[in-house]
Amino acid sequence: MSKKIKLTLLKLAELFGVFALCRYLYRNHLRVLCYHGFAYADEHLFRPKLFMTPQTFQARLKYLANSRYQIVSLSEGLAHPERPLQLALTMDDGWSGTAELVGDALALHKFPLMLYVTSYYADKQIPVLNVAVSYLLWKTTASALHLKVPGVDASLDASLPAPDAAALVRQICQMIDQLPEAASRAEVLYQLAEQLQVSLHQQGRPLFRLLDADELRRLQQANVELQLHTHRHCSPLDAVALAAEIEQNRQWLAQFTAPSTLVHFCYPSGEYQPAHLPLLQQNGVQTATTTHIGLHKQGSDVLQIRRILDGEDVHWLELEAELSGFSDLVRRVLGVAN
């Protein structure tokens, strides 16, 4: 179905009161909205679900402020499922634009927001490697690349655009990751960017950076709650490895809040298996959010909380269709699950 036809059908559903009926039918389901980062330049064109323009996000906050939904923290929404039309805001990763681009908007509204912070790149303050490399390959007009990493006994030559860009990104990252120091990895990344004639800075600010400690503290003053997202943005099934990821993440975040309060978790990239659930409980995790789309029904597993992923490519009618419960109803009628 084309976007234009879809939006026309959604507008008709809204005009004929179907959205309103669904809001009533699903009034005791918790709505959990999910955001990620914000675009300094054209990142919203590169990955519209990962990066949103500040203008779109500011419009979303204004829309929510004037909506029927009651904006609550995730903890409050789960604790009081009887209250109608509750909506919780969540944000993954901790991209720098959260402070630099939309920090003022968050401070203005002071909506409770749960920010799941992955701590390795926040601590090292270098660009997130796989995302930055993907952006370079997306944006470059070069016809080839040559990568030689100092101290690594291998080189890489590739024609561009690559037939399998994801595989090339993995190859590049695997080579750069062999360097032991974060600063050295960043240096090679910037050399690759220069070769491909793509800037990883915008108005002097580095792209694809995560929030630093001072920025995270300022966001806490805007009613932002910091929570767990693993140290290296991965969720291994090995019990020891997962425990280490959560513990390192918790220890780093302990500079901002008491470790005993760090009990909420977000699955990196939404990837998890049933075997993760008892492992999370063993490591003190009480709730966990997924990327499964939909509303959180009262009594559902709080280690598998569904969310609604907003993005630059999401029309406000599509968002309201999700928030009202209309899209959930359609998926149920069509037998579509995720």
Rosetta blueprint (number, residue, H / E / L):
1 M L
2 S L
3 K H
4 K H
5 I H
6 K H
7 L H
8 T H
9 L H
10 L H
11 K H
12 L H
13 A H
14 E H
15 L H
16 F L
17 G L
18 V H
19 F H
20 A H
21 L H
22 C H
23 R H
24 Y H
25 L H
26 Y L
27 R L
28 N L
29 H L
30 L E
31 R E
32 V E
33 L E
34 C E
35 Y E
36 H L
37 G E
38 F E
39 A L
40 Y L
41 A L
42 D L
43 E H
44 H H
45 L H
46 F H
47 R L
48 P L
49 K L
50 L L
51 F E
52 M E
53 T L
54 P H
55 Q H
56 T H
57 F H
58 Q H
59 A H
60 R H
61 L H
62 K H
63 Y H
64 L H
65 A H
66 N L
67 S L
68 R L
69 Y L
70 Q E
71 I E
72 V E
73 S L
74 L H
75 S H
76 E H
77 G H
78 L H
79 A H
80 H L
81 P L
82 E L
83 R L
84 P L
85 L L
86 Q E
87 L E
88 A E
89 L E
90 T E
91 M E
92 D E
93 D E
94 G L
95 W E
96 S L
97 G H
98 T H
99 A H
100 E H
101 L L
102 V L
103 G H
104 D H
105 A H
106 L H
107 A H
108 L H
109 H H
110 K L
111 F L
112 P L
113 L E
114 M E
115 L E
116 Y E
117 V E
118 T L
119 S H
120 Y H
121 Y H
122 A H
123 D H
124 K H
125 Q L
126 I L
127 P L
128 V L
129 L H
130 N H
131 V H
132 A H
133 V H
134 S H
135 Y H
136 L H
137 L H
138 W H
139 K H
140 T L
141 T L
142 A L
143 S L
144 A E
145 L E
146 H E
147 L E
148 K E
149 V L
150 P L
151 G L
152 V L
153 D L
154 A L
155 S E
156 L E
157 D E
158 A E
159 S E
160 L L
161 P L
162 A L
163 P L
164 D L
165 A H
166 A H
167 A H
168 L H
169 V H
170 R H
171 Q H
172 I H
173 C H
174 Q H
175 M H
176 I H
177 D L
178 Q L
179 L L
180 P L
181 E L
182 A H
183 A H
184 S H
185 R H
186 A H
187 E H
188 V H
189 L H
190 Y H
191 Q H
192 L H
193 A H
194 E H
195 Q H
196 L L
197 Q L
198 V L
199 S L
200 L L
201 H E
202 Q E
203 Q L
204 G L
205 R E
206 P E
207 L L
208 F L
209 R L
210 L E
211 L L
212 D L
213 A H
214 D H
215 E H
216 L H
217 R H
218 R H
219 L H
220 Q H
221 Q L
222 A L
223 N L
224 V E
225 E E
226 L E
227 Q E
228 L E
229 H L
230 T L
231 H L
232 R L
233 H L
234 C L
235 S L
236 P L
237 L L
238 D L
239 A H
240 V H
241 A H
242 L H
243 A H
244 A H
245 E H
246 I H
247 E H
248 Q H
249 N H
250 R H
251 Q H
252 W H
253 L H
254 A L
255 Q L
256 F L
257 T L
258 A L
259 P H
260 S H
261 T H
262 L L
263 V L
264 H E
265 F E
266 C E
267 Y L
268 P H
269 S H
270 G H
271 E L
272 Y L
273 Q L
274 P L
275 A L
276 H H
277 L H
278 P H
279 L H
280 L H
281 Q H
282 Q H
283 N L
284 G L
285 V L
286 Q L
287 T E
288 A E
289 T E
290 T E
291 T E
292 H E
293 I E
294 G L
295 L L
296 H E
297 K L
298 Q L
299 G L
300 S L
301 D L
302 V L
303 L L
304 Q L
305 I E
306 R E
307 R E
308 I E
309 L E
310 D L
311 G L
312 E L
313 D L
314 V L
315 H L
316 W H
317 L H
318 E H
319 L H
320 E H
321 A H
322 E H
323 L H
324 S H
325 G L
326 F H
327 S H
328 D H
329 L H
330 V H
331 R H
332 R H
333 V H
334 L H
335 G L
336 V L
337 A L
338 N L
